[in-house]
Every structure is written in structure tokens, then in C-alpha cells.
């Protein structure tokens, strides 16, 4: 399976995260994508917290990325865009 498009938020300031996520969601929805990935990294967890809050408020289901061998990658979220 081809990996879903990825938004890498490494180096982003917390204040810039919502706009970046919103732009990526809008672009991906317009392209008809069913799922996307958002790389929050692991760091302090503040970027991940901001992304998760944004997705919850917007009603977007998401979960941590899981590799083919079943290992969970907590630094990447998979967001489902289809109803």
C-alpha cells in the first residue's frame, strides 16, 4: 500500500501548527484523499498535543501510525478524511 501524504511539522512553532494542519487538511480533502499522515515528532509533545486538539475539535478521526510489523510510531498520526 502506498503511504499517505505526509505533513512534517518538525521545526514549527506551536502558534503556526493549526494553520499548517488546516491548509494540509483542506488541500488533501480537495484532492479526494481518504487519509493523510501528520508527523509531530516526539520531542516535548507540545506539537502533538496541538495537532490532536485541532483534529478533535474538527471531528477528524486519527490514530498513531502502525508499521507493517505492527510497531506503533507515536510521532506520526494517521488522519482519516473519508466519512
ABEGO torsion letter per residue (X at the ends): XBBBBBBBABGBBAAAAAAAAAAAAAAAAAAGBABBBBBAEAEAGAAAAAAAAAAAAAGBBBBBBBBAAGBBBAABBBBBABX
